[in-house]
Amino acid sequence: MSCMRINAMLLAALGALALLSLAVGPVPLSVGDIAQALLPAQGELSETLQRQRTIVTEIRLPRVLLAILVGASLGMAGAALQGLLRNPLAEPGLLGVSASASLGAVLCLYFGFAAINLWLLPAAAMSCAALATLVLYLVVRRGAGNLTLILAGIALSALAGALTSLAINLAPNPTDVQDIVLWLLGSLADRSFDDIRLVLPFVLAGLALLLSSGRQLDALTLGEDEAASLGVSLAHLRARVVLGTALCVGASVSVTGAIGFVGLVVPHLLRRAVGYHPARLLVASALGGALLLLAADVLLRLVSGGFELMLGVVTALIGAPFFLYLVLRQRLGEMT
Amino acid sequence: MTLLQADALTVRLGDALLVDAVSLELGRGELFGLIGPNGAGKSSLLRALAQLLPHQGHTRVDGAALDSLSPVARARRIAYLAQGDHTAWPLMVRDFVALGRLPYGREDAGERTAVEAALAHMHLEALATRRIDGLSGGERARTRLARALAVEAPLLLADEPVAALDPYHQLSVMELLRRQCALGRSIVVVLHDLTLASRFCDRVLLMHQGRAVACGAPRQVLTPAHLQQVYQVQAMHGEHDSEPYVLPWRCQPAAAHA
């Protein structure tokens, strides 16, 4: 199957799911209702129509768009990191990038910076994500193998997790604790267009950086020396992927909290279909990530009934067993 | 006519001197062997020639100083095949070979013909749509060579391309390299097999502890004295089909000889 066809299929599924996501909820809406709500208003609206319009444009649409944006970010960042590190186990979450981004955001919440300026929380999340990616990059540059890299990722995760726990531990009052914990669980609920406006530039810049690395990631299939002999500057490539990942993951984490395993699972599922091409995997994983996150969000709203399940919890509940399955299934030779 | 000219290449790693002022010159269509025991500095010299290692000394290809060229311009002049197989993902053979076209950018009019020619040279047409992880060791070695040929660079640097291959594939890869030279390409190849070196190479450079010990026609370089001094072995020298062979026969440490 050609790569274009796979992307087209993913895109079609994404469109259908987006529509479904706009339709389901406490107030079920038909496709006609949604179309009417999205189109410019014709004259005076009835109270029902006005209410439907509010539900679609102010509650559900931001949620759908954010799911797509964050899913695409996590999916592509995972694919790019796996390409750069030449390792199917690489993932922003597994390597401590997400945990570090969370730490940045939590520190912002803890010290109350988040209330001072809207931009401080995403900035802190992205800086910490960049710092973590930089550490990983230094580990890789010293010629460390995959095992060392994953150990370094675990160490980073543990450190960021411990500091996050410390912030919760020392939080002056219970509301702060609740704010931090709820935020950490990861969610797309109650997000507005303001949140989208906040992260869109960073996510787009990050995606563009990662996309521009495609051909070089392809060359890296051959190993570092042969890639360099083809004119690839490894230092530039690493810098682009590190920065792109930090922007994507940092920005995503800053609005939705920690959502794990999308970056690991999606490239895995699609790699074979795109012929193992690291470059082709980038776009496919972005679409696949958006699809997965949107699907998880719809599912969660369908099954959770009265109370809101947290999205990050659900993706980890699905992702972690899947990851275990991958580890068990993979032959030893492929892992190292 | 000279294609490659390297002057006093020196590679240091910390305090260790890996390559000590080695110079070499290579003509068009020449198959040039780099030989020497493990740790002699062959791979370091090759990587320095490919500009993959920080080094002192100058290299010119086709008259152009390599350090004055952009990485892409350099990549179009030198194809490099690393020692060992580091392939990360099991691409399809044709896609894998096409990676050699990276220096030509996205709008590469020559890609199709270059890839098909490289596949044909390495007798891989029938395997073009197979995945690389399903190939035998010999087929994989030929695929990696085809990737390097697809660069269409006048100079190919290959680090032990026949290591870990059975005798049939060792000979077939060497014959394929020979044929590339007949087509005008120049090749520097690192070899451990002295018979392959003496049979197929126009000239060889014998290295020992980072230095060039001797350079010239295989018969002049692979002498009993050199083999004893550098490899510490005694070898059988002979001729078959009027071509020379060298068969290492027994260890002969320097002390025992003295």
Boltz contact constraints between the chains, C-beta under 6 A:
constraints:
  - contact:
      token1: [A, 86]
      token2: [B, 88]
      max_distance: 6.0
  - contact:
      token1: [A, 219]
      token2: [B, 99]
      max_distance: 6.0
  - contact:
      token1: [A, 219]
      token2: [B, 102]
      max_distance: 6.0
  - contact:
      token1: [A, 221]
      token2: [B, 88]
      max_distance: 6.0
  - contact:
      token1: [A, 221]
      token2: [B, 89]
      max_distance: 6.0
  - contact:
      token1: [A, 223]
      token2: [B, 82]
      max_distance: 6.0
  - contact:
      token1: [A, 223]
      token2: [B, 86]
      max_distance: 6.0
  - contact:
      token1: [A, 225]
      token2: [B, 52]
      max_distance: 6.0
  - contact:
      token1: [A, 225]
      token2: [B, 82]
      max_distance: 6.0
  - contact:
      token1: [A, 226]
      token2: [B, 82]
      max_distance: 6.0
  - contact:
      token1: [A, 228]
      token2: [B, 52]
      max_distance: 6.0
  - contact:
      token1: [A, 229]
      token2: [B, 50]
      max_distance: 6.0
  - contact:
      token1: [A, 229]
      token2: [B, 80]
      max_distance: 6.0
  - contact:
      token1: [A, 230]
      token2: [B, 75]
      max_distance: 6.0
  - contact:
      token1: [A, 230]
      token2: [B, 102]
      max_distance: 6.0
  - contact:
      token1: [A, 230]
      token2: [B, 103]
      max_distance: 6.0
  - contact:
      token1: [A, 231]
      token2: [B, 71]
      max_distance: 6.0
  - contact:
      token1: [A, 231]
      token2: [B, 72]
      max_distance: 6.0
  - contact:
      token1: [A, 231]
      token2: [B, 75]
      max_distance: 6.0
  - contact:
      token1: [A, 231]
      token2: [B, 103]
      max_distance: 6.0
  - contact:
      token1: [A, 275]
      token2: [B, 92]
      max_distance: 6.0
  - contact:
      token1: [A, 276]
      token2: [B, 89]
      max_distance: 6.0
  - contact:
      token1: [A, 276]
      token2: [B, 90]
      max_distance: 6.0
  - contact:
      token1: [A, 276]
      token2: [B, 91]
      max_distance: 6.0
